[in-house]
Amino acid sequence: IRFVFSFRKTLPLFLLGSVGYAIQASLYVGALERIPASVAALLLYSYPVFVALLAWVIGRRRPTGQEWGAMALALVGVVLTISPSEAIGRADPLGLAMVMTSAVWYAGYITISDRVIARTGSLVSTAWITLGAFVSFTLVGWATRSLPASLSPNLAWIMLAMVLFSTILPIGTFLAGMGRVGPTAASLLSTLEPVFTTLLAAAFLRETLGERQVVGGALVLAAVVLLNLPTRARTP
């Protein structure tokens, strides 16, 4: 097997991880320390709108009517699923600003990633992006002396599972899917995440689902269906 290293291809990927992904994740985690998780998740999942707008501005690709409709359904569905109306009024302004900055930054990260991974593929891109994020967080942790000195076996297994199944696998599959359906569609499809989170919490943590959450989940699913309907050819 011939291995060819290209600095011009790998450096952008490394920077996407060490700067793009690391800053987005840091802003979001910082927001979680100031505002309720439901509010943070709701505001973060406004990022598909920013992805569509960036694709419009940078790539001159105007969103279709179906994509605008899917975005509207998905946003309303996420609002109903997470149901944070009571918590928004108590949210810290800085926390709100941090999570909105995280959403905009994430949209930029996705838009740039879509252009970069086309030259390297999703597998190689995932490896370099995660390596870049690992280096950034390790250096920051070392500089701030916040790295754990030791971990119990249980915590080590939990951390390993989070790295593999909650970080590397989602990044890799998202990049692979984005290469096939485009950044706007991939971002919209990812709004299924809070719906599945709510369903899994109900199944394994015995949390109850309210009517609003059921309706919200149905709207997000409807957005996915709408997004995958064949578009009608325009008649001249």
Steps between C-alpha positions, in 0.01 A plus 500: 500500500646833396459782746532851361518792740387837368563795728270722292210258550555405863576843646149639427348190659722532808400867532133408464540283807741707706330833431157442345366206699687584821369857519143394418501229765659730758238769443219249532637339817560844646141592424380185678660632819283814481166401344275193515595215267160512330545865405856438382392206282213699353718795402780280369260327263435826324826434315339337191354842416847656517640216286236568234569874511876448471449264207287773342756776559820307429391238252225704335268206559157629593306260728205335332143540620514148642813583700346820641189303596707223656702756699182658633350164600825384659546817706143495627535130574819550699336782698207275591717196569734677741227726638720762669251788516511537879878490515578756231395794715743393774790433265828688541558750212865399462399134483245578229762695304748215532265234368385719210864569412556125520214441253635756251855369542379142447326606180828646374685184603253285303516725194880491491506127571277435201760658274803334661386138542419473130877479440584246771191294585307470824724237666825695464318823586361350821845382607665840457209702639481291817879511534493878474227527764692260727817708476315825575312366802811326634712816475227713661451241773874487566531881505208539738595193707151360452601159361402215735800349676340154513179327399325204654442203265129581475564863408769397253256266322232768497743754355616253236139427401427873477806553279411216265120504489418862589781679316691307234205298366261799474764720337590231248145410406396865478790581266428192289132592475577864425714390207196327354209735575670836551546719811145642512325163481748339741447779754123465475516123542712546813205674669377146567756487782293674771197291400691175548652637821152560637382155392805328650455693824141377514603142425804462726465776760121463532439862419146569382416649162250785492266588219726785386798266474305246296378772263851650480654165413235446232581839347871423484423166334270683259787734416720202416228352278448836327873535444517162328198545274592527132492857376275584214664602181426859416296555190633768266 
